[in-house]
Amino acid sequence: MAIAALNAQPQPSGKAAADIEAGLLVDERRRRICDLLREYGRVTVSDLAGRFETSEVTIRHDLAALEAAGALDRTRGGALSRRENDDLPIRVKQTLRHAEKVRIARAAAALIQDGETIILDSGTTTAELARQIRTLNVKSINVITNALNIAMLLSDVPSVRLIMLGGILRQESHSLAGHMAERALDNLQADRLFLGADGLDPEIGLMTPHLPEAQLNARMIEISRQVVTLADATKFMRRNVCVIAKVDQLDLLITDASAPPEVVAELRRRGVDVQLV
């Protein structure tokens, strides 16, 4: 379905529409383009120029930059979304569903108590959580992570004692995994694990396309008292090759309010506490 279908729906008019779409910062406009691509599959230059009240030349620059970053495939007069299972670089993933990820991260940060030991798995939503941790009013917490970007976000926070796992780096996600990372967890325990995922299906469980990360995540679950999954609604019913955990191993799922109600109901039926934000 093209973006034109969106424009056929009732839209804010006059000054309200201009306030919403016009004059956006470049990064925010490009995030919105990525969201539209994820929802509709394709966009056109003319539709985007009209929606954002900017020139077609500006939109072409946006699409060129997003293509260079691996977020889309350009076509004559527009662009197509990348295939769902393409392994997008983290710099692209962090632009997708950004507002939802921030809301999820804020709700997750509210769970963290002074003196706790937590694990932050790699991912763009857990990276947003790391940004929230920077502002927490706590005296001291221990943070275990396998993600280089998360470690950098927390490396200068006085209240955070950072424990970095070793392993083999996967550049697309800035994450470390493998036997070294798993062995580093052998003598550790955590109060709470904040876990991202590429796919979530009530029947199958939490999934990722990367076996070493799935194995490391499974070990993280074993040493954690509570498992909190952070996943926006686009992850629901998406399947990947490697299963991290069955849903009965999850204590809490924090997701956005656009999550499919029938999937949320099934997860709750299976004992998962689901928080919508």
C-alpha distance (Angstrom), angle and dihedral (degrees) to the residues before:
residue distance angle dihedral
M1 . . .
A2 3.79 . .
I3 3.76 128.3 .
A4 3.81 87.9 -106.2
A5 3.80 86.9 76.4
L6 3.77 89.2 60.1
N7 3.78 91.4 51.3
A8 3.81 89.1 53.2
Q9 3.78 89.7 62.7
P10 3.84 122.0 83.7
Q11 3.78 108.5 -76.1
P12 3.81 133.4 -175.2
S13 3.77 110.1 -88.9
G14 3.79 138.3 -151.3
K15 3.77 117.8 -3.6
A16 3.82 93.0 -6.2
A17 3.81 91.9 59.7
A18 3.77 91.4 46.2
D19 3.79 91.5 50.2
I20 3.82 90.9 51.1
E21 3.79 101.4 44.9
A22 3.81 110.8 13.7
G23 3.76 124.5 83.2
L24 3.80 95.4 17.3
L25 3.77 119.2 162.9
V26 3.78 112.1 -102.6
D27 3.82 94.5 -110.1
E28 3.80 92.6 49.2
R29 3.81 92.7 48.5
R30 3.79 90.4 50.7
R31 3.80 90.9 48.9
R32 3.81 88.7 53.7
I33 3.81 90.7 49.5
C34 3.81 89.7 53.0
D35 3.82 90.9 49.1
L36 3.81 91.0 51.0
L37 3.79 91.0 49.3
R38 3.78 91.6 50.8
E39 3.81 90.9 50.0
Y40 3.81 100.9 41.3
G41 3.80 105.1 21.8
R42 3.81 96.0 -131.8
V43 3.80 140.6 38.2
T44 3.79 134.9 -168.5
V45 3.78 128.3 -138.2
S46 3.80 92.9 -126.2
D47 3.81 93.9 50.4
L48 3.79 92.1 48.8
A49 3.79 93.4 46.7
G50 3.80 89.7 53.1
R51 3.78 94.2 45.0
F52 3.79 95.4 49.5
E53 3.81 94.7 35.0
T54 3.78 93.4 -126.9
S55 3.80 136.2 115.4
E56 3.78 125.3 -77.3
V57 3.81 87.9 -122.5
T58 3.82 89.5 60.0
I59 3.81 91.4 48.9
R60 3.82 90.8 49.9
H61 3.80 88.7 53.4
D62 3.81 89.0 50.6
L63 3.81 92.5 50.4
A64 3.80 91.8 46.3
A65 3.80 91.0 52.2
L66 3.80 92.5 47.1
E67 3.80 91.5 48.1
A68 3.82 90.7 50.8
A69 3.80 88.1 52.5
G70 3.81 90.7 50.9
A71 3.80 97.0 -112.0
L72 3.81 99.0 122.0
D73 3.79 147.0 -1.1
R74 3.80 115.5 -113.4
T75 3.78 121.1 -133.4
R76 3.78 133.3 -177.1
G77 3.80 104.5 -66.5
G78 3.80 96.5 -1.6
A79 3.79 146.3 1.5
L80 3.81 143.1 -88.3
S81 3.78 127.8 -138.9
R82 3.76 117.9 -107.7
R83 3.80 115.6 -105.0
E84 3.79 112.2 -81.2
N85 3.80 93.9 -114.7
D86 3.81 95.9 48.1
D87 3.80 110.5 122.2
L88 3.79 100.4 -121.7
P89 3.81 119.6 -160.4
I90 3.79 114.8 -104.9
R91 3.82 91.5 -114.3
V92 3.81 87.1 63.2
K93 3.81 97.2 41.3
Q94 3.80 91.4 53.6
T95 3.82 89.7 62.3
L96 3.82 93.0 55.8
R97 3.82 119.8 92.0
H98 3.80 88.1 -11.8
A99 3.81 97.5 162.1
E100 3.80 91.3 50.6
K101 3.80 92.0 49.2
V102 3.80 91.0 51.7
R103 3.83 91.3 52.7
I104 3.80 91.0 48.1
A105 3.80 91.1 48.7
R106 3.81 92.8 50.8
A107 3.80 91.1 52.5
A108 3.80 90.4 48.4
A109 3.81 93.0 49.1
A110 3.81 89.8 55.5
L111 3.83 88.5 65.4
I112 3.80 95.0 59.8
Q113 3.81 115.6 102.4
D114 3.78 130.1 -163.7
G115 3.80 113.3 -87.6
E116 3.80 95.8 19.6
T117 3.78 127.7 137.1
I118 3.79 111.3 -136.8
I119 3.80 135.6 178.4
L120 3.79 121.5 -140.2
D121 3.78 112.9 -161.6
S122 3.80 118.5 -152.9
G123 3.80 118.3 -87.2
T124 3.78 143.2 99.5
T125 3.81 95.4 -93.2
T126 3.80 92.4 49.3
A127 3.81 87.4 48.5
E128 3.81 87.7 56.6
L129 3.80 87.2 50.9
A130 3.81 89.0 53.7
R131 3.81 88.4 55.4
Q132 3.80 89.3 52.1
I133 3.82 90.7 49.6
R134 3.80 88.9 58.8
T135 3.81 88.0 67.9
L136 3.83 99.1 41.1
N137 3.78 118.0 123.8
V138 3.81 97.5 -130.5
K139 3.79 131.7 127.3
S140 3.79 97.6 -142.9
I141 3.79 140.0 -8.9
N142 3.78 133.1 167.3
V143 3.80 115.7 -129.3
I144 3.81 121.3 -165.8
T145 3.79 116.0 -168.0
N146 3.79 142.3 163.5
A147 3.83 93.8 -160.0
L148 3.78 122.7 98.5
N149 3.81 94.3 -156.8
I150 3.81 91.8 51.5
A151 3.80 90.9 47.9
M152 3.80 89.9 53.1
L153 3.81 91.6 49.2
L154 3.81 91.0 54.2
S155 3.80 101.7 32.8
D156 3.83 94.8 97.1
V157 3.83 98.9 39.7
P158 3.84 108.3 114.1
S159 3.80 94.5 -152.5
V160 3.81 93.9 53.2
R161 3.77 123.7 85.8
L162 3.79 100.9 -161.5
I163 3.81 122.3 -149.5
M164 3.80 112.3 -170.9
L165 3.80 121.2 -161.6
G166 3.79 120.5 -140.3
G167 3.77 126.9 -136.9
I168 3.79 143.2 104.6
L169 3.79 115.8 -34.8
R170 3.80 121.7 -124.7
Q171 3.77 102.1 -159.5
E172 3.81 96.6 -157.7
S173 3.81 91.7 63.8
H174 3.84 101.1 23.5
S175 3.81 85.9 -126.5
L176 3.79 132.8 138.7
A177 3.79 120.9 -143.0
G178 3.80 141.9 152.0
H179 3.79 135.4 84.6
M180 3.82 94.8 -44.7
A181 3.80 91.0 56.6
E182 3.80 92.2 46.4
R183 3.83 92.2 49.3
A184 3.80 90.4 50.1
L185 3.82 87.9 64.6
D186 3.80 94.5 54.0
N187 3.82 95.5 95.3
L188 3.80 97.8 33.5
Q189 3.80 134.5 92.7
A190 3.80 128.5 -171.3
D191 3.77 135.6 -158.8
R192 3.80 93.3 -147.5
L193 3.79 138.5 10.8
F194 3.80 120.0 -153.9
L195 3.77 105.0 -156.9
G196 3.79 130.5 -173.2
A197 3.79 125.8 -161.1
D198 3.79 142.7 -167.5
G199 3.80 94.1 -142.4
L200 3.81 140.0 15.0
D201 3.80 125.9 -167.7
P202 3.83 120.6 167.3
E203 3.81 90.7 -140.8
I204 3.81 97.2 47.0
G205 3.78 105.6 23.9
L206 3.77 136.9 -138.0
M207 3.82 114.1 -14.4
T208 3.80 144.6 -171.2
P209 3.82 132.5 178.3
H210 3.83 92.1 -128.0
L211 3.82 120.2 81.1
P212 3.86 98.2 -162.1
E213 3.81 90.5 52.6
A214 3.80 91.6 46.5
Q215 3.80 90.2 52.9
L216 3.81 92.2 48.1
N217 3.81 91.6 47.3
A218 3.81 90.2 51.6
R219 3.81 89.1 54.3
M220 3.81 90.5 48.6
I221 3.80 89.1 54.5
E222 3.82 91.3 52.1
I223 3.82 93.5 57.5
S224 3.82 97.7 42.1
R225 3.81 127.6 90.8
Q226 3.81 92.9 -153.1
V227 3.82 129.3 25.7
V228 3.80 115.2 -152.7
T229 3.79 116.6 -174.3
L230 3.81 118.5 -155.0
A231 3.81 111.9 -160.7
D232 3.78 133.4 147.0
A233 3.81 119.7 -136.1
T234 3.82 94.9 -94.8
K235 3.82 89.1 70.7
F236 3.81 93.1 62.6
M237 3.82 115.8 109.6
R238 3.80 91.5 0.0
R239 3.79 111.2 133.4
N240 3.79 130.4 -149.3
V241 3.76 134.1 -179.8
C242 3.84 99.7 -108.0
V243 3.81 124.2 60.1
I244 3.80 114.5 -146.8
A245 3.80 97.5 -176.3
K246 3.79 143.9 -22.5
V247 3.79 114.7 -106.1
D248 3.80 91.8 -109.2
Q249 3.81 87.1 68.8
L250 3.81 91.0 60.6
D251 3.80 120.4 88.3
L252 3.80 101.6 -175.7
L253 3.79 135.4 12.3
I254 3.80 119.2 -163.3
T255 3.79 112.6 -164.3
D256 3.79 139.3 150.1
A257 3.78 125.5 -85.5
S258 3.81 93.9 -106.4
A259 3.81 91.3 70.6
P260 3.85 112.2 127.3
P261 3.84 106.5 -91.7
E262 3.80 93.3 -141.6
V263 3.81 91.7 54.8
V264 3.80 91.9 46.3
A265 3.82 89.5 50.9
E266 3.80 91.9 50.5
L267 3.81 92.5 49.2
R268 3.80 90.2 50.9
R269 3.80 90.1 48.0
R270 3.79 87.6 55.4
G271 3.81 91.5 53.7
V272 3.80 102.5 -96.6
D273 3.80 115.8 137.2
V274 3.83 103.8 -133.9
Q275 3.81 120.0 -160.7
L276 3.82 116.9 -166.4
V277 3.82 118.1 -156.3
